[in-house]
């Protein structure tokens, strides 16, 4: 398994459901399956080196978490089956040939753009919202540009302007968020990015200190303190990935297994955070939320 964070503890929120999903299908660690975990800690050279290392181990399958790991694994081997999880636009990025027939030695679980719905919910929550500050990781330039274009397209019909905010590494969030106006008319948007996932608690803490509402891409950010999220249930994706791994281990070719998309989408609100930043959440939005954290 090629992850993106620095250790198993940082990946626990996804590692556990994946391993549990495999266990329910009969794959018990230490009994009939051995897991080789690699944690690149977001360092590009480590992704490449660790993918190459896994490719040399004669594994039955390589599972990857997020885009950087998936592309590193594909570059490292053309024979070992690969199952990727959480990759945006795998066709446009050249990871697979198509969703229906990915081809080669790879398949997986993609995420799709839901920016229109996320911004709609953000605007409904804060009718005075006129600007969204989009956090961008310049180390993932191509992905960041795609997310920026998607958010700009979704913002236009809502009369929202988009302010890109580059975050130059894990220690740069305080500086980056200090650039965002604290005028009760500006909200923060975070997108799928491994660094933002790893630093989700820091993002939430700094945003709360500045009184900024954050709309995140998944519930794990809200459980770390972000104000709200709308997006795919990522834990469910990792749990479902066990099914594809099982099929491959039983002889199916990954290139013949369609790339799958999220089934569950969740709208989650953190009321404790709303109180901290002194923002009221309309009762109609609370009633529509899949989960409210108090």
QUISULLIN-V641609 format. One record per backbone hydrogen bond with DSSP energy under -0.5 kcal/mol. NH is the residue of the N-H (numbers start at 1). CO is the residue of the C=O. E is the energy in kcal/mol with one decimal. If there is no record, write none. Layout:
((NH CO E) (NH CO E))
//
This chain:
((2 63 -3.0) (3 1 -0.7) (3 38 -2.5) (11 7 -1.0) (12 8 -0.5) (12 9 -0.9) (14 11 -1.9) (15 11 -3.1) (16 12 -2.0) (18 14 -1.6) (19 15 -2.6) (20 16 -3.0) (21 17 -2.4) (22 18 -2.1) (23 19 -2.3) (24 20 -2.1) (25 21 -0.7) (25 22 -0.6) (26 23 -1.8) (27 22 -2.5) (28 26 -1.0) (29 27 -0.6) (30 33 -2.1) (31 28 -2.2) (32 28 -2.1) (33 28 -1.0) (37 35 -0.7) (38 1 -2.2) (40 38 -0.5) (41 5 -2.4) (42 4 -1.8) (43 40 -1.4) (44 42 -0.7) (46 43 -1.1) (47 43 -1.8) (48 44 -1.7) (49 45 -2.2) (50 46 -3.0) (51 47 -2.3) (52 48 -2.1) (53 49 -2.0) (54 50 -2.4) (55 51 -2.1) (56 52 -1.0) (56 53 -0.7) (57 54 -1.4) (58 55 -0.5) (59 54 -0.5) (62 81 -2.8) (64 83 -2.3) (65 2 -2.1) (66 64 -0.5) (66 85 -3.2) (70 66 -1.7) (71 67 -2.6) (72 68 -1.9) (73 69 -2.3) (74 70 -2.3) (75 71 -1.9) (76 72 -1.2) (77 73 -1.5) (82 105 -2.5) (83 62 -2.7) (84 107 -2.4) (85 64 -1.3) (86 109 -1.4) (87 109 -0.8) (89 111 -0.8) (93 89 -2.0) (94 91 -1.5) (95 90 -2.1) (96 90 -1.6) (97 102 -2.5) (103 255 -2.2) (106 103 -1.2) (107 82 -1.9) (109 84 -2.4) (110 260 -2.4) (111 87 -1.7) (118 114 -2.3) (119 115 -2.8) (120 116 -2.1) (121 117 -2.3) (122 118 -2.1) (123 119 -2.7) (124 120 -2.3) (125 121 -2.1) (126 122 -2.2) (129 126 -2.5) (130 185 -2.8) (131 185 -1.9) (132 161 -2.7) (133 187 -3.3) (134 132 -0.7) (134 163 -1.9) (135 133 -0.6) (135 189 -2.4) (136 165 -2.8) (138 136 -0.8) (140 137 -2.0) (141 138 -0.7) (144 140 -3.1) (145 141 -2.5) (146 142 -1.8) (147 143 -2.4) (148 144 -2.6) (149 145 -2.6) (150 146 -2.1) (151 147 -2.5) (152 148 -2.6) (153 149 -2.2) (154 150 -1.9) (155 151 -2.2) (156 152 -1.7) (157 153 -0.6) (158 155 -1.0) (159 156 -1.9) (160 155 -2.1) (161 130 -2.2) (163 132 -2.9) (163 161 -0.5) (164 162 -0.6) (165 134 -3.0) (167 136 -2.9) (168 166 -0.6) (169 167 -1.1) (172 169 -2.0) (176 172 -2.7) (177 173 -3.0) (178 174 -1.3) (179 175 -0.6) (179 176 -1.3) (180 177 -1.4) (183 181 -0.7) (187 131 -2.1) (188 213 -2.9) (189 133 -2.9) (190 215 -2.1) (193 191 -0.6) (197 193 -2.4) (198 194 -2.7) (199 195 -2.2) (200 197 -1.5) (203 199 -2.7) (204 200 -2.1) (205 201 -2.6) (206 202 -2.8) (207 203 -2.5) (208 204 -2.4) (209 205 -2.2) (210 206 -1.7) (211 207 -0.5) (211 208 -1.0) (212 207 -3.0) (215 188 -3.1) (216 214 -0.6) (216 228 -3.0) (221 218 -1.4) (222 218 -0.8) (223 219 -2.4) (224 220 -0.5) (225 222 -1.5) (226 221 -2.3) (228 214 -2.1) (229 268 -2.1) (230 216 -1.6) (231 266 -1.6) (233 264 -2.6) (234 232 -1.2) (237 233 -1.4) (238 234 -2.2) (239 235 -2.1) (240 236 -2.7) (241 237 -1.8) (242 238 -0.6) (242 239 -0.9) (243 240 -1.8) (244 240 -0.8) (245 241 -2.1) (246 242 -2.4) (247 243 -2.1) (248 244 -2.2) (249 245 -2.6) (250 246 -1.3) (251 248 -1.8) (252 247 -2.4) (255 104 -0.9) (256 253 -1.8) (257 254 -1.5) (258 256 -0.6) (259 99 -2.8) (260 108 -2.6) (262 110 -0.5) (266 231 -2.8) (268 229 -2.3) (268 266 -0.6) (269 291 -2.2) (270 227 -3.2) (271 269 -0.8) (271 293 -2.7) (272 293 -1.0) (274 270 -1.8) (275 271 -2.3) (276 272 -1.9) (277 273 -2.3) (278 275 -0.8) (279 274 -2.8) (282 280 -0.5) (285 282 -0.7) (286 282 -1.9) (287 283 -2.1) (288 284 -0.9) (289 285 -1.1) (290 267 -2.5) (291 267 -1.4) (293 269 -3.2) (294 292 -0.6))
//
